[in-house]
Amino acid sequence: MKPFHLRSKRKGIRFSQLSLQSKLINPQFVTFLETTKFRRLSLDKHERRMRRKTVWGRMSLLLATLVFGWIIIESAQAISLF
């Protein structure tokens, strides 16, 4: 099993990641998305939200790790006094 920090998270499919064959399946739909600027407006908001969620998740994991370490250190000091 991979370590936690090396695991890849599932990411949504972006239009730029699709193969050429899948882009040509329905060219009218792709043209519609380009003319309505769907990609630029909606996906940017979604990607920003996903980035914020990732940053908050990593910050909370870091904070939890620091708190856990502090508890371990304080416990070790308390045990050494007795």
C-alpha positions in Angstrom: 0.0 0.0 0.0 1.3 3.5 -0.8 2.0 6.0 1.9 -0.7 8.5 2.6 1.1 11.5 1.0 1.7 9.5 -2.3 -1.8 8.3 -2.9 -3.5 10.0 -5.8 -6.9 11.5 -5.3 -9.6 11.0 -7.8 -9.9 14.0 -10.0 -12.7 15.0 -12.3 -12.2 14.7 -16.0 -11.2 18.0 -17.6 -11.9 18.7 -21.3 -8.1 19.0 -22.0 -7.5 15.5 -20.7 -10.0 13.8 -23.0 -8.6 11.9 -26.0 -9.0 13.2 -29.5 -11.5 10.4 -30.3 -13.8 11.4 -27.4 -13.7 15.0 -28.5 -14.9 14.1 -32.0 -17.8 12.0 -30.8 -20.1 15.0 -30.3 -18.5 18.1 -31.8 -21.7 20.2 -31.5 -21.5 19.8 -27.7 -17.9 20.9 -27.6 -18.7 23.9 -29.8 -21.6 24.8 -27.5 -19.3 24.7 -24.5 -16.7 26.8 -26.2 -19.2 29.5 -27.3 -20.9 29.7 -23.9 -17.5 29.8 -22.2 -18.6 27.1 -19.9 -15.0 25.8 -19.4 -13.6 29.1 -18.4 -16.3 30.2 -16.0 -17.7 27.1 -14.3 -14.6 24.9 -14.1 -12.4 27.7 -12.7 -14.9 28.2 -9.8 -15.0 24.4 -9.3 -11.2 24.1 -9.4 -10.8 27.0 -6.9 -13.2 25.3 -4.6 -11.4 22.0 -4.9 -8.1 23.6 -4.2 -9.4 25.4 -1.1 -10.8 22.1 0.1 -7.5 20.4 -0.5 -5.6 23.1 1.4 -8.0 23.1 4.3 -7.7 19.3 4.5 -3.9 19.3 4.5 -3.8 22.2 7.0 -6.2 20.3 9.3 -4.1 17.1 9.0 -1.0 19.1 9.8 -2.7 20.7 12.8 -3.9 17.3 14.1 -0.4 15.9 13.7 1.1 18.8 15.7 -1.5 18.5 18.4 -0.9 14.7 18.6 2.8 15.2 18.9 2.4 17.8 21.6 0.2 15.4 23.6 2.8 12.7 23.2 5.7 15.0 24.3 3.7 16.3 27.3 2.7 12.8 28.3 6.3 11.6 28.1 7.4 14.6 30.3 4.7 13.8 32.8 5.7 10.2 33.0 9.3 11.1 33.5 8.4 13.2 36.5 6.8 10.3 38.3 
